[in-house]
Amino acid sequence: MEAEDVIELYTLFEENHIEVWIDGGWGIDALLGKQTRPHKDLDIAINHKDKPKLRRLLAEKGYKDIDRDDTSDWNFVLGDGEREIDVHTFVFDDKGKNIYGTAYPKQSLTGSGMINGKSVKCIPPEWVVKFHAEAKYIPKEKDIQDVKAICDKFGLKLPEKYKKS
């Protein structure tokens, strides 16, 4: 997934009134304001009500479901043979509490960054670090580099499991 692809998709969603937040590796790079490594996919968060429209728009561009063990109604991957989009959906109640889907707290959807000179919505740095720190997996080298870069740029404390021994 190249930066141009990310902006093309982000613009498509914007033009069709789908509010989207960039997550994952591209979200990190948006916060850093530059691409730091290759990305095999694009992780996005959207309101669950927009899922049918998003699926229709992407189907028109040749995207199809990719079978995975973790596929659910609120987390699925679509691909076009070259690119993949990892979609996470959520629902908030009228008080802003997450009541369905991927457990994004409302305040975790308030960040902004830049990809190829375009401002995009993304997960804010403090939440990126918090999500990584609380993740139940052993961080890979790319995760360590990503979290360290975010902590360095934004003056955040590096979580213990991301410190090299």
N, C-alpha and C positions, 0 to 999 in steps of 0.2 A: 504494500500500500504506500503510494507516494504522496507527498504533500499536496500535489495538484489534485489527486483523487479525493483526498480528505476535503479540500475546499470545494470541489465540484459537488460532492455529496452534501456537505454542510449547507451550501447555497441552495441546492435542490430542496432540502428540508425546510429551510427558511422561507423560500418562495412559496411553499405549500403549507405554510403556517404550522409546521411541526417544530416545537421548541426542543432543541437537542443540546446535550452537554457532552463534550468530549471527555472520555475517561481513558484509563490504561496508558500505554506508552505514548500515544499521541497527545493525551492530556498532560503528561509530564513535559513533553516537548513544547506544548503550547505555553505552559507556565514559564519554561526556560527561554521561550522566544526563538528557538532554533531546533532543527532536527539533530538529535544526538546519536541516533542509531537507526538501522533499518527496522521497519515494523511489518509484520506479516498480516496484521489486521487493523481494523479501526473499532475501538470500543466506544459505544455511545449509550447514553441514558435518555429515555423519553418517557413522557406520560403515557400510561397504558391505553388511554382513550385514543391515542394517535397510532397505535399499533396497526390497525387495518389500513390506514392511509399510507403508512410507511411501507408496509408489505406490498401494497399495490404499486406504489411508485418504484420500488426496487424490482419488482417482478417485471415491470415494463422495461427495465434496464438489464434484464437477464439474470437477476439474482434468484437463487432457489435455496430452500432449506438444506443445511448440512447436518446430517445426523451426528449427534454427540451424546455421551452418557449423561451430561448435565443439562440437556435441553428441557425447558419447561415453558409454561404459558408466558412467563415473564423474563425468560433468559433463553435466547436462541441465536444461532449463527446463520447468516445468509451469505452465499457466495456466488460469484459469476464465472468461476473457473480460474480467475487470476487474483481477485481480491475477496476478502472476507470482512463482514461487519458483524461484530458481536454486540447484540442488542440486549439491553437491560431495561425493563419497564418498571414503573412504580405507580402507586396511587396514594395521594394525600387526602385526608379528610378536610373538612372546612376549617379545622384548627391547625392544619399544617402537619399533622401526625401521619407518618407512613402507615398505611393500613393494608397494603398489598404489594407484592412483587419484591424487587430488589430493595433491600433495607437502607435506602439512602435517607439520612436525616435531611430535613428541609434546608438547613444551613450548609449542607455539603454540596448544594447546587447553586452556589453563589460566586464561583470563581470566573475569571476571564484570563485569556492568554492570546497569543498570536501564532498563527500558522501562515507562512508565506505572506506576511504583511496584512493578513485579515484577522480582525478581532473575533474570537470564538468564546463561547461559554464552555467552562470546564469545572472540574473539581478544584476547590481552592487548596493551596499548598498544605495548610495545617491538616486538612482532611485526607489528603493524599498520604501524608506521613502516618496519620492515625490509622487509616485503612490498612496500610502495609504492616504497621506494627502489630495490629490485631489479627492479621491473616494467619490461618492455621497451617501454612506451608513453610517449608524451609526456603528462604530467599535464594534465588539464582544470582549469578554475578550481575546480570543486567538489572535486577531489582535493587541490588546493593548500590550500583552506580546511579540509578535513577533517584533513589531516596537520598543518597548523599548529595547529589547535585541540587535537589530541591532544598534540603536543609542548609546547604552552603549559601545558596542564592537568597533564601528568605530568613536566614538567621534562626532556624529551628533546631531543636535538640535532636540529634541522631538517635533513633531507638537502639537499644542494646543489641538486638539480634542483627542489626545492620553494621555493627562495628566489626572490622576484621581483627582476628586475634593474631 
